[in-house]
Amino acid sequence: MVTNGDMDRIKEDRGLEDLTLKIEMLTKQKEYLQSKCREAGEKLNSLTREFDKVVEENTNLKVMMKR
């Protein structure tokens, strides 16, 4: 019969080859990468809006200079 102490020891003895450990590590990696992708997407959107404003301002200045 397997006791709680045995289960704790088994969990502690898991090596890098243990599939459940690999699954946990890959799940954490996936979550981390998803959050970084979201941050990068938000930053890209912000920079795109800023770029559009600069282009519009540049166009307005060119029109004003021709007058």
C-alpha positions as CSV (number, residue, x, y, z in Angstrom):
1,M,0.0,0.0,0.0
2,V,1.3,3.5,-0.9
3,T,1.2,6.0,1.9
4,N,1.3,9.8,1.7
5,G,4.9,9.8,2.7
6,D,5.7,7.5,-0.3
7,M,3.8,9.9,-2.6
8,D,5.7,12.9,-1.2
9,R,9.0,11.1,-1.7
10,I,8.0,10.1,-5.3
11,K,7.1,13.8,-6.1
12,E,10.5,14.9,-4.7
13,D,12.4,12.2,-6.6
14,R,11.0,13.3,-9.9
15,G,13.8,13.8,-12.4
16,L,13.9,15.9,-15.5
17,E,12.6,12.9,-17.4
18,D,9.3,12.8,-15.6
19,L,6.5,13.6,-18.0
20,T,4.3,15.4,-15.4
21,L,7.2,17.7,-14.6
22,K,7.8,18.4,-18.3
23,I,4.1,19.1,-18.8
24,E,4.1,21.6,-15.8
25,M,7.2,23.3,-17.1
26,L,5.9,23.6,-20.7
27,T,2.5,24.9,-19.4
28,K,4.3,27.6,-17.4
29,Q,6.5,28.4,-20.4
30,K,3.4,28.7,-22.6
31,E,1.6,31.0,-20.2
32,Y,4.8,33.2,-19.9
33,L,5.1,33.4,-23.7
34,Q,1.4,34.2,-24.1
35,S,1.7,37.1,-21.7
36,K,4.8,38.4,-23.4
37,C,3.1,38.2,-26.8
38,R,0.1,40.1,-25.5
39,E,2.5,42.8,-24.1
40,A,4.3,43.0,-27.5
41,G,0.9,43.3,-29.3
42,E,-0.2,46.1,-27.0
43,K,3.1,47.9,-27.6
44,L,2.9,47.4,-31.3
45,N,-0.7,48.9,-31.4
46,S,0.5,51.9,-29.3
47,L,3.4,52.5,-31.6
48,T,1.2,52.2,-34.7
49,R,-1.2,54.8,-33.4
50,E,1.7,57.1,-32.5
51,F,3.2,56.6,-36.0
52,D,-0.1,57.4,-37.7
53,K,-0.4,60.7,-35.7
54,V,3.2,61.7,-36.7
55,V,2.4,60.9,-40.4
56,E,-0.8,63.0,-40.2
57,E,1.1,65.9,-38.5
58,N,3.8,65.7,-41.2
59,T,1.2,65.8,-44.0
60,N,-0.6,68.8,-42.3
61,L,2.8,70.6,-42.1
62,K,3.5,70.0,-45.8
63,V,0.1,71.3,-46.8
64,M,0.7,74.4,-44.6
65,M,4.1,75.0,-46.1
66,K,2.7,75.0,-49.7
67,R,0.3,77.9,-48.9
